[in-house]
């Protein structure tokens, strides 16, 4: 079975970018500390639009992704992350090849 990845586009509400960065940075640190099957978890900020972010994550397999979605800190951090957003998060899922 191949790895499961996602790319999520997040647009921060005006003035909420620093809070979004803080929350995502905490989430990233916890992912790497607690989820050995999370291979990639990165937050990127647009150079042209400081309120636009991309999150790129790759998990070893579907079970690792499911674990991520149900881990305690995910449930604690995601609601305030979503509250920082201006509109809906756009997310697309991918399979690692090769």
N, C-alpha and C positions, 0 to 999 in steps of 0.2 A: 504494500500500500504506500502511496506517495504522500508527501507532506501536504499540509493544508495551510494556505496563506490567505491573508486579506490585506487589502489596501482600503483605508477609510479616509474620506475627505471631511474635515471639520472646519467650519467657519465660526470663529468666536464672535460673540456679541461685542459691540464697541466697548472698549475698556476692560474686557474680561480675558484678553489674551494672556496676561501674566498668570492669572489664576488657572487657566487651562494648562499652561506650561507646567506650573507647579504640580497640579494633580496628575498629569500625564507622566511627569518625571518620577513621581512617587510610584505610580503604577508600574512603570518600566523597571525601576529598582526592585520592586517586590516580585515581578515576573521573573527576573533573572536570579533572584535569591531563592525562590520557592518552586519554580517550574523548570526542572532540568530539560524537559522536552519542548520548551519554547526556545527555538533556535535563533529567532530574530524578533526584536520588538523595538522599533525606532519611531521617533517623532521628528518630523521635518516641518520647518516653517518657511513659507514662501518669501523669497527675497523682494518680490514686487508688491506683495500684499501681506502685511504682518498679521492680519487676522485670519489668514488661510493656512491650514495645517494638513499634513498627510501623516497617517500612522500606517506603518508597514510591519506586519507580523507574520512569522512562519512557525508552524508547530510540526513536530515530527510526524503526527498522524491525527486522525479524527478524534481519537481518545484524548490526546494531549490538548486539542482545541476544546473539547467538551469539559475537560478538567479546568481549563482556564476560565471558561464561561461560568463555572460554578464555585470557584474558589472564593473564600470569604472576603478578601480584600477587593476583588472585582465587584462584588455586590455593594461594598462600602464606597468605592471610588467612582464607579460609572455614573450613578445618578447625579452627583455634583458636576462631573464632566459634561454630561448632557445638558445640565442647566446653564453651562457657559456658552452653549451653542446658539447661533443665530440660524434657526431652521433645522432641518433634519440632517443627520449624518448620512453621507453617501458611502456605501460600503459594497465592495465587490470581492468575491472569493475566487481563489485560484488553486490549482494543483501544481506542485513542483514536478518537473520533468527531468529525467535523466539521472 
